[in-house]
Amino acid sequence: MRASRLVSLLLLLQTRGRMTAQELADALEVSVRTVYRDVESLSGAGVPVYADRGPAGGYRLLEGYRTRLTGLTAPEAEALFLAGMPGPAAELGLGPVVAAAELKVLAALPDELADRGGRMRQRFHLDAPGWFRHPEPTPHLAALARAVWEDRLVQMRYRRWRAPREVTRVVAPLGVVLKAGRWYLVARCEEQLRTYRVGAVLDVVLTEERYARPADFDLAGYWREWTQRYERDVYRAQARVRMTVAALEFMPYVFPPEMSRGARAAAGEPDEHGWLETTVPIESVKHAHTELLKLGAEVEVLEPAELREQISGTVRALARLYPEPATGASEPDAPG
């Protein structure tokens, strides 16, 4: 355990540069006293670790010192090749780079670890998009990724859902995220952090102007908070319904997760006929009308009245399209 920690400390200094004892302790999840002991052990083993004194001080390696020691374990080698994601990398314009990096890693690994990494790629495959969903065209993704990497402002023409439908904005791209097979851009626009669907970007012009990336911006943290807020805020209304137990059990397969989870959490006890009352989170009456029709005659909308009337109107229209078959002439009596 300690040997692994010493390797991690060495690699932290090699990849991040100068770090304070507290920063090392936080990264390694140990006490500052343990960091002091580990640094002494590395120095005693001949690793050129130096301490800079003062408020801006910390530990660092001798300039130009590099180690070939990685401490890579068999599970780590397997995980490395599982996380390659050649599809998304290619969309970002990094396909050849990822392939070249993997080739170099394979060449540097011992035979056993290289073999385990290759076997992992042959046995597990990541396919991010959902079923029956074709990849969304993102012709400007590579340009936006370049702007993110180079900290360059971009002029972006974007199609949104409300009027005016097309807008042009100058934004500072901070990161790109792949979520459920769709790419999103996180950018700063007019001093606010905003999220854009890359598939809705109509045109991108990279400017020569650079921007100062916020030192405290955490892409993963922002995305986690944004998605939680989006999922919470998008379902602002509720529909009170009666449905069968079978319909409630079917909801997770055809409804958005928030709707099915909410319905199950609010469900009452079923009556003797297998019907129960519950409330379903909905985005809007229009959205709920489309979704609840999936359950056919196994759901009855009680409230709101506008939604009930829309469902009723659809049912009447369907009845006109599919009238009951005309009854034929009565059959003759059987011979007596």
C-alpha positions as CSV (number, residue, x, y, z in Angstrom):
1,M,0.0,0.0,0.0
2,R,2.8,2.4,0.9
3,A,4.8,1.6,-2.2
4,S,1.8,2.4,-4.3
5,R,1.3,5.7,-2.5
6,L,5.0,6.6,-3.1
7,V,4.5,6.0,-6.8
8,S,1.4,8.1,-6.8
9,L,3.1,11.0,-5.0
10,L,6.0,10.8,-7.5
11,L,3.6,10.9,-10.5
12,L,1.6,13.7,-9.0
13,L,4.8,15.9,-8.8
14,Q,5.8,14.8,-12.3
15,T,2.5,15.6,-13.9
16,R,1.4,18.7,-11.9
17,G,4.6,20.3,-11.0
18,R,5.0,22.1,-7.6
19,M,2.5,21.0,-5.0
20,T,2.1,21.9,-1.3
21,A,2.1,19.2,1.4
22,Q,-1.6,19.9,1.9
23,E,-2.4,19.5,-1.8
24,L,-0.5,16.2,-1.9
25,A,-2.3,15.1,1.3
26,D,-5.7,15.9,-0.2
27,A,-4.9,14.1,-3.5
28,L,-3.6,11.0,-1.7
29,E,-6.2,11.1,1.1
30,V,-3.6,11.0,3.8
31,S,-2.4,13.3,6.5
32,V,0.2,16.0,6.0
33,R,2.5,14.2,8.4
34,T,2.3,11.1,6.1
35,V,3.3,13.3,3.1
36,Y,6.4,14.5,5.0
37,R,7.4,10.9,5.7
38,D,6.8,9.8,2.1
39,V,8.9,12.7,0.7
40,E,11.8,11.8,3.0
41,S,11.5,8.2,1.8
42,L,11.6,9.3,-1.9
43,S,14.6,11.6,-1.2
44,G,16.4,8.7,0.6
45,A,15.8,6.5,-2.5
46,G,17.5,9.0,-4.7
47,V,14.5,10.8,-6.1
48,P,15.4,14.5,-6.5
49,V,12.5,16.0,-4.5
50,Y,13.0,19.6,-3.4
51,A,11.1,21.8,-1.0
52,D,10.6,25.5,-1.9
53,R,10.0,27.6,1.2
54,G,7.6,30.6,1.6
55,P,3.9,31.3,0.9
56,A,4.2,30.1,-2.7
57,G,6.4,27.1,-1.9
58,G,5.8,23.4,-2.0
59,Y,7.5,20.2,-3.2
60,R,8.8,19.8,-6.7
61,L,11.0,17.5,-8.7
62,L,14.4,18.6,-10.1
63,E,13.9,20.4,-13.4
64,G,14.0,17.9,-16.3
65,Y,13.7,14.8,-14.1
66,R,11.4,12.2,-15.5
67,T,10.7,8.6,-14.3
68,R,9.6,5.7,-16.4
69,L,8.1,4.1,-13.4
70,T,4.3,4.1,-13.6
71,G,3.3,1.5,-11.1
72,L,0.6,0.3,-13.6
73,T,-1.2,-2.7,-12.3
74,A,-3.0,-5.4,-14.4
75,P,-6.5,-3.9,-13.6
76,E,-5.3,-0.4,-14.4
77,A,-4.0,-1.6,-17.8
78,E,-7.3,-3.2,-18.5
79,A,-9.2,-0.1,-17.5
80,L,-7.0,2.1,-19.6
81,F,-8.0,0.4,-22.8
82,L,-11.6,0.1,-21.7
83,A,-11.8,3.9,-21.5
84,G,-10.4,4.6,-24.9
85,M,-13.8,5.4,-26.5
86,P,-12.7,5.5,-30.1
87,G,-16.1,6.7,-31.4
88,P,-16.3,9.9,-29.3
89,A,-12.6,10.5,-29.8
90,A,-13.0,10.4,-33.6
91,E,-15.9,12.9,-33.3
92,L,-13.7,15.2,-31.5
93,G,-11.1,14.9,-34.2
94,L,-8.7,13.0,-31.9
95,G,-9.1,9.5,-33.4
96,P,-5.5,9.2,-34.8
97,V,-4.1,10.8,-31.6
98,V,-5.8,8.2,-29.4
99,A,-4.7,5.4,-31.6
100,A,-1.1,6.6,-31.6
101,A,-1.2,7.0,-27.8
102,E,-2.5,3.5,-27.3
103,L,0.2,2.1,-29.5
104,K,2.9,3.9,-27.5
105,V,1.4,2.7,-24.2
106,L,1.3,-0.9,-25.6
107,A,4.9,-0.7,-26.6
108,A,6.0,0.6,-23.2
109,L,4.0,-2.0,-21.2
110,P,5.4,-5.4,-20.1
111,D,4.1,-8.2,-22.3
112,E,1.7,-9.5,-19.7
113,L,0.0,-6.1,-19.1
114,A,-0.1,-5.3,-22.9
115,D,-1.8,-8.6,-23.5
116,R,-4.4,-7.9,-20.7
117,G,-5.1,-4.4,-22.1
118,G,-5.7,-5.8,-25.6
119,R,-7.9,-8.6,-24.3
120,M,-10.1,-6.0,-22.5
121,R,-10.8,-4.1,-25.7
122,Q,-11.8,-7.4,-27.4
123,R,-14.2,-8.3,-24.6
124,F,-15.9,-5.0,-23.7
125,H,-17.3,-2.3,-25.9
126,L,-19.0,1.0,-24.9
127,D,-21.9,2.2,-27.0
128,A,-23.2,5.4,-25.5
129,P,-26.4,6.3,-27.6
130,G,-29.8,4.9,-26.6
131,W,-31.7,2.3,-28.6
132,F,-33.2,3.4,-31.9
133,R,-31.4,6.7,-31.8
134,H,-29.1,7.6,-34.6
135,P,-26.1,9.8,-33.8
136,E,-26.9,13.5,-34.0
137,P,-24.9,15.3,-36.7
138,T,-22.3,17.6,-35.1
139,P,-20.3,19.1,-38.0
140,H,-18.9,21.8,-35.7
141,L,-17.8,19.6,-32.8
142,A,-14.2,19.4,-33.8
143,A,-13.9,23.2,-34.1
144,L,-15.5,23.8,-30.7
145,A,-13.2,21.2,-29.1
146,R,-10.3,23.1,-30.6
147,A,-11.5,26.4,-29.2
148,V,-11.9,24.7,-25.8
149,W,-8.4,23.4,-26.0
150,E,-6.8,26.7,-27.1
151,D,-9.0,29.0,-24.9
152,R,-10.2,30.9,-27.9
153,L,-13.5,32.9,-28.2
154,V,-15.9,31.7,-30.9
155,Q,-18.7,33.4,-32.8
156,M,-21.5,30.9,-32.9
157,R,-24.8,30.8,-34.7
158,Y,-27.2,28.7,-32.8
159,R,-30.8,27.4,-33.3
160,R,-32.9,27.4,-30.1
161,W,-36.5,26.3,-29.3
162,R,-37.9,29.8,-28.6
163,A,-38.1,33.0,-30.7
164,P,-36.0,34.3,-32.2
165,R,-35.1,30.7,-33.3
166,E,-31.6,31.6,-34.6
167,V,-29.2,33.7,-32.6
168,T,-25.5,34.6,-32.9
169,R,-23.4,34.8,-29.8
170,V,-19.7,35.2,-28.9
171,V,-18.9,32.7,-26.3
172,A,-15.9,31.4,-24.3
173,P,-16.0,27.6,-24.7
174,L,-15.0,25.9,-21.4
175,G,-15.7,22.2,-22.1
176,V,-17.6,19.6,-24.1
177,V,-19.7,16.8,-22.6
178,L,-21.1,13.6,-24.2
179,K,-24.4,12.7,-22.5
180,A,-26.6,9.8,-23.7
181,G,-25.1,10.0,-27.2
182,R,-25.4,13.7,-27.6
183,W,-22.7,16.3,-27.4
184,Y,-23.1,19.5,-25.3
185,L,-21.0,22.7,-25.1
186,V,-20.5,24.4,-21.8
187,A,-19.5,28.0,-22.4
188,R,-19.4,31.4,-20.8
189,C,-21.7,34.0,-22.5
190,E,-22.3,37.5,-21.1
191,E,-20.7,36.5,-17.8
192,Q,-23.0,33.5,-17.4
193,L,-22.3,29.8,-17.7
194,R,-24.6,28.3,-20.3
195,T,-25.1,24.9,-21.9
196,Y,-25.7,24.4,-25.7
197,R,-26.5,21.3,-27.7
198,V,-23.8,21.0,-30.3
199,G,-26.2,19.5,-32.8
200,A,-28.1,22.8,-32.8
201,V,-25.0,24.8,-33.7
202,L,-25.4,26.1,-37.2
203,D,-22.0,27.9,-37.7
204,V,-18.8,28.5,-35.8
205,V,-16.1,31.0,-36.4
206,L,-12.9,30.7,-34.3
207,T,-11.6,34.2,-33.4
208,E,-8.0,35.0,-32.7
209,E,-9.0,36.5,-29.3
210,R,-8.1,34.4,-26.2
211,Y,-9.9,34.4,-23.0
212,A,-8.8,33.8,-19.4
213,R,-10.1,30.4,-18.3
214,P,-11.6,30.6,-14.7
215,A,-9.0,28.9,-12.4
216,D,-11.8,27.4,-10.2
217,F,-14.0,26.0,-13.0
218,D,-14.7,22.3,-12.6
219,L,-16.4,20.9,-15.7
220,A,-17.5,17.6,-14.0
221,G,-18.9,19.5,-11.0
222,Y,-20.7,22.0,-13.2
223,W,-22.3,19.3,-15.3
224,R,-23.4,17.3,-12.3
225,E,-25.2,20.4,-10.8
226,W,-26.6,21.5,-14.2
227,T,-28.1,18.1,-15.0
228,Q,-29.6,17.8,-11.5
229,R,-31.2,21.3,-11.8
230,Y,-32.4,20.6,-15.4
231,E,-34.1,17.3,-14.4
232,R,-35.6,19.0,-11.3
233,D,-36.9,22.1,-13.1
234,V,-38.1,20.6,-16.4
235,Y,-41.0,18.7,-14.7
236,R,-42.8,21.7,-13.1
237,A,-46.3,20.4,-13.1
238,Q,-48.2,17.2,-12.2
239,A,-51.0,15.2,-13.5
240,R,-53.3,13.2,-11.2
241,V,-54.3,9.9,-12.9
242,R,-55.9,6.5,-12.4
243,M,-54.0,3.6,-13.9
244,T,-53.7,-0.1,-13.7
245,V,-50.9,-1.8,-11.8
246,A,-49.7,-3.2,-15.1
247,A,-49.5,0.3,-16.6
248,L,-47.4,1.5,-13.6
249,E,-45.0,-1.4,-14.0
250,F,-44.8,-0.7,-17.7
251,M,-43.9,3.0,-17.3
252,P,-40.1,2.6,-16.8
253,Y,-39.8,1.0,-20.2
254,V,-41.4,3.8,-22.3
255,F,-41.4,6.9,-20.1
256,P,-38.7,9.3,-19.1
257,P,-37.2,8.2,-15.8
258,E,-38.4,11.2,-13.8
259,M,-42.0,10.5,-14.8
260,S,-42.0,6.8,-14.0
261,R,-40.1,7.3,-10.7
262,G,-42.5,10.0,-9.6
263,A,-45.6,7.9,-10.5
264,R,-44.3,4.9,-8.6
265,A,-43.3,7.0,-5.5
266,A,-46.8,8.6,-5.3
267,A,-48.8,5.5,-6.1
268,G,-51.6,4.5,-3.7
269,E,-52.9,1.0,-3.0
270,P,-54.7,-0.7,-5.9
271,D,-58.4,-1.5,-5.6
272,E,-60.0,-4.9,-6.1
273,H,-59.9,-4.3,-9.9
274,G,-56.2,-3.5,-10.0
275,W,-56.5,0.2,-10.4
276,L,-54.7,2.9,-8.3
277,E,-54.4,6.6,-8.1
278,T,-51.1,8.5,-8.4
279,T,-49.5,11.7,-9.6
280,V,-47.1,11.9,-12.6
281,P,-44.6,14.7,-13.0
282,I,-45.0,16.4,-16.4
283,E,-43.2,19.1,-18.4
284,S,-46.4,20.5,-20.0
285,V,-49.9,19.5,-21.0
286,K,-48.7,18.9,-24.6
287,H,-45.9,16.7,-23.5
288,A,-48.0,14.8,-21.0
289,H,-50.7,14.2,-23.7
290,T,-48.2,12.5,-25.9
291,E,-46.6,10.4,-23.2
292,L,-49.8,9.2,-21.4
293,L,-51.3,8.0,-24.6
294,K,-48.7,5.3,-24.6
295,L,-50.7,3.6,-21.9
296,G,-53.9,3.4,-23.9
297,A,-57.0,2.5,-22.0
298,E,-55.0,1.6,-18.9
299,V,-54.8,5.2,-17.7
300,E,-57.4,7.8,-17.0
301,V,-56.4,11.5,-16.5
302,L,-58.3,13.1,-13.6
303,E,-56.5,16.5,-13.5
304,P,-55.7,19.0,-14.9
305,A,-58.9,19.5,-16.8
306,E,-57.1,20.8,-19.9
307,L,-55.1,17.5,-20.2
308,R,-58.1,15.4,-19.6
309,E,-60.0,17.3,-22.4
310,Q,-57.0,16.8,-24.8
311,I,-56.9,13.1,-24.1
312,S,-60.7,12.9,-24.5
313,G,-60.5,14.7,-27.8
314,T,-57.9,12.3,-29.1
315,V,-60.0,9.3,-28.0
316,R,-63.0,10.7,-29.9
317,A,-60.9,11.3,-33.0
318,L,-59.6,7.7,-32.8
319,A,-63.2,6.4,-32.5
320,R,-64.1,8.2,-35.7
321,L,-61.1,6.6,-37.5
322,Y,-61.8,3.2,-36.0
323,P,-65.6,2.8,-35.7
324,E,-67.1,-0.3,-34.4
325,P,-67.9,-2.8,-37.2
326,A,-71.4,-2.7,-38.5
327,T,-73.5,-5.6,-37.2
328,G,-74.6,-8.0,-39.9
329,A,-78.0,-9.6,-40.6
330,S,-79.2,-12.0,-37.9
331,E,-78.2,-15.6,-38.6
332,P,-81.0,-18.0,-39.5
333,D,-82.4,-20.2,-36.8
334,A,-81.0,-23.7,-36.7
335,P,-83.2,-26.4,-38.2
336,G,-85.5,-27.8,-35.7
